[in-house]
Amino acid sequence: AATRQDMTYWLQELQQKRWEYCNNLDAAKRDSRTSPTPSDFSKGLVAKDNPGSVPSQNASAERARNILAVETSPTDLVGEQAASQPAPVQPSAINFSLKQWSTEIKNSMSSLRKGNNEIRKSIFYTTEEWELLDPSPKDLEDSMALEEKRKHLAEGSKGRRLTSSAFPFDFGRIPHKTRRPLKDMIGSSKHRNSSDSSPTEWYSGNGNKLVSELQLKYQSQQEELEKLKKDLLSQKELVRLLQQTVRSSQYDKYFASRLCEGVPKDKLELLHQKDDQILGLNNQLEKLNLEKDSLQQEVKNLKCKVGELNERLGMLMETIQAKDEVIMKLSRQLSECEDNTSSQSGAGNSSVATYTNKELQELDRLKDNLQGYKTQNKFLNKEILELSALRRNAEAREREWQAKYTSLEAKLCQIESKYLILLQEMKTPVCSEEQSPAREVIMQLLEDALKAEPSEQPEQAFFKPHLVSEYDIYGFQTVPEDDDEEKLVAKSRALDLRSLSLSENREISTGVKWENYLASTMNRDMMRCVELKNLIRSGIPHEHRSKMWKWCVNLHVKKFKDSTVPGYFQTLLQSALEKQNPASKQIELDLLRTLPNNKHYSSPTSKGIQKLRNVLLAFSWRNPDIGYCQGLNRLVAIALLYLEQEDAFWCLVTIVEVFMPRDYYTKTLLGSQVDQRVFKDLMSEKLPRLHAHFEQYKVDYTLITFNWFLVVFVDSVVSDILFKIWDSFLYEGPKVIFRFALALFKYKEEEILKLQDSMSIFKYLRYFTRTILDARKLTGIAFGDLNPFPLRQIRNRRTYHLEKVRLELTELEAIREDFLRERDTCVEKRDLISDDEEDS
């Protein structure tokens, strides 16, 4: 910068660039910390509840920065604009310093010449003698053609003519119509001399790339030409030997047949000797001819090398001459300065002394400023280091306080849950029917605890517990609206869930492992592996669940998808809508009864209702044998929370046609009945005490577990546990249902064993799964305590019980037919009509 104002402007722009860079860097860090793949966010119904996760910039910092900013405008060109302009030219040669002249002398090794017979110009003629113009494209093409011609003529020499010379590119042979900028020519010449590269590297842009390609092509052609020449020489030698052999054989045959008749034997031998001598002389002559050719080629190469050395010698002479001119010019200037000094020594001594004193004072002032700037710089650097250390310490303290705050909040949620239960127990005294003095206070506390909105009086004297949100992240209602007692229990359960989630967040989350795994699979497809199975068992994070569910579904139905045409789902849906569908009536009846406690399916105008209808209609058209079975609607509703309509359709296909046995969702529910018998066998093996307890009190727990298997625990467990079960279920298959069903009983085994009558046991079994909140503990039981758990065993027992159930159904059908025959023949029983017959 030429002035202080320009320097201030430059620093201002630099700060702006740094601010933008830091903001972009923070945004990139936030993106990488949030998710390596932004497309991982849920695409189903829950995606509408998750706004963009990128936090906004610090508004206060931006506001303070704008207030403290000093707007400065430049007085001259600064930055990129100044860099794009040519270097400033000194007005006269007298203003050049000795350092500049020494630099010019050093750069004189790269002096250029123009034309063999023209006056050669060196760089010591200043830029006034050169036009700052670039060569035209035609000139570049002409120079390339000439250079290729020179290369072709110099081919075969022992040395590399172009790269061995200190001045590899002869500008005198380039017929430029316009002259190049001196600065560009000097720079290109320096670059070529330092790197010993090809002479065509001084072209820029596309020309440079074109010349490089032509050079490579030319070199490959030259190598191929040399190879062909060698092959040609060997073929010529072979032909020559064959010709000699043929001539010799013909000559012998001629002498043997005609000329040898009547010729003495000694003369014949003499003739043979002469022939041998002639052949030997011919061979020697050919060798001498080859040697002569090689010598001539060597002489030619030497002449070329001598010419090249002469050119270099000429250029060196020019350099020496240029240096002599510079020395003479400097000598004249020195003598003129000495004469001026001697002539003005008498009258100008005082002025010179004054000028010198001013320069010394200015120098001292500049030294003081420099020292001050150095001191200030050290101080500022120290401040920066101290502030950085303070910032790191503050961040560490903030993390510690955040961890403590989370821990205290988790404990507070537990205390509030116990507090609510205590209030419920104290609401009605057990020992006496009289109202206690504290009953009004307890009633007030209960009313405050069940409020959905915060109180407008912050100075309220009563203890005010935390409020939980009306819906969780999946859209399920956390607190019911009708029963106060149930509302209290639900709110207590929500607080316990929040406490567990806060406690888990204080530990190393599985989210870090998921981020690392997904980052490692960005450039490759995911495959089944032990690492992925363990990650899925620990639970898929909310932001990645949509992607992982879709991948699991595609993994199981790939063979079905490959056999279908594009738009298969839309075709099925269109057919189900246009034609009469026997299942559509029952589907419409069950739409609003699917998940009434979820906001996505709670009313006819909810966004999930239409999607649920479309998927069920398309599936009923694909499977007319099943059509629609109660339970399919809940499976689709859960899938739609994270998947789009078509993916949810294929998810239902995966469950019904891949995971579950045949007849699982048919009218007889044969497969479901078989699984309940298999589950009883597993209960007797894995939980023998609990199984014996149920047998003792004749409790048929399959009445409870039947719905678990049919809808995969929908509406049976809390939502956090439900979706962790579905994560493993979609990856591993139906054996996960057996694992978690056993784990639920194992979790509450001791509590169930304390119950000593069938009514209390059955009543407890109806709601005990809603009291299980620790998903981590339940997962540990399902995948740790219950091992081994081979799928082959489940399949074998399914086959065994399937035959038994079929035999029982056959016997029941025979009894039914006997009853119908007996009723038809007996007059007294003709009035008995079953419910099925009434429906028909």
HELIX and SHEET records of a PDB file:
HELIX    1   1 ARG A    4  THR A   34  1                                  31    
HELIX    2   2 PRO A   38  ASP A   40  5                                   3    
HELIX    3   3 LEU A   45  ASP A   49  5                                   5    
HELIX    4   4 ALA A   59  LEU A   68  1                                  10    
HELIX    5   5 GLU A   80  ALA A   83  1                                   4    
HELIX    6   6 ALA A   93  ASN A   95  5                                   3    
HELIX    7   7 LEU A   98  ASN A  107  1                                  10    
HELIX    8   8 SER A  108  SER A  110  5                                   3    
HELIX    9   9 THR A  127  GLU A  129  5                                   3    
HELIX   10  10 PRO A  137  LEU A  153  1                                  17    
HELIX   11  11 ARG A  161  SER A  164  1                                   4    
HELIX   12  12 PHE A  171  ARG A  173  5                                   3    
HELIX   13  13 LEU A  182  SER A  195  1                                  14    
HELIX   14  14 PRO A  199  TRP A  202  5                                   4    
HELIX   15  15 GLY A  205  TYR A  254  1                                  50    
HELIX   16  16 PHE A  255  LEU A  259  3                                   5    
HELIX   17  17 LYS A  265  SER A  343  1                                  79    
HELIX   18  18 ASN A  349  MET A  426  1                                  78    
HELIX   19  19 ARG A  439  ALA A  449  1                                  11    
HELIX   20  20 ASP A  484  ARG A  506  1                                  23    
HELIX   21  21 THR A  510  SER A  520  1                                  11    
HELIX   22  22 VAL A  530  SER A  538  1                                   9    
HELIX   23  23 HIS A  542  HIS A  544  5                                   3    
HELIX   24  24 ARG A  545  ASP A  562  1                                  18    
HELIX   25  25 TYR A  568  GLU A  578  1                                  11    
HELIX   26  26 SER A  584  ASP A  590  1                                   7    
HELIX   27  27 LYS A  607  ARG A  622  1                                  16    
HELIX   28  28 LEU A  632  LEU A  640  1                                   9    
HELIX   29  29 GLN A  645  VAL A  653  1                                   9    
HELIX   30  30 THR A  654  PHE A  659  3                                   6    
HELIX   31  31 LEU A  670  LYS A  686  1                                  17    
HELIX   32  32 PRO A  688  GLN A  696  1                                   9    
HELIX   33  33 THR A  702  VAL A  711  1                                  10    
HELIX   34  34 SER A  719  GLU A  732  1                                  14    
HELIX   35  35 LYS A  735  TYR A  747  1                                  13    
HELIX   36  36 GLU A  749  LYS A  754  1                                   6    
HELIX   37  37 SER A  758  TYR A  767  1                                  10    
HELIX   38  38 PHE A  768  THR A  771  5                                   4    
HELIX   39  39 ALA A  775  GLY A  780  1                                   6    
HELIX   40  40 ILE A  781  ASP A  785  3                                   5    
HELIX   41  41 LEU A  791  THR A  825  1                                  35    
HELIX   42  42 ASP A  835  ASP A  839  1                                   5    
END                                                                             
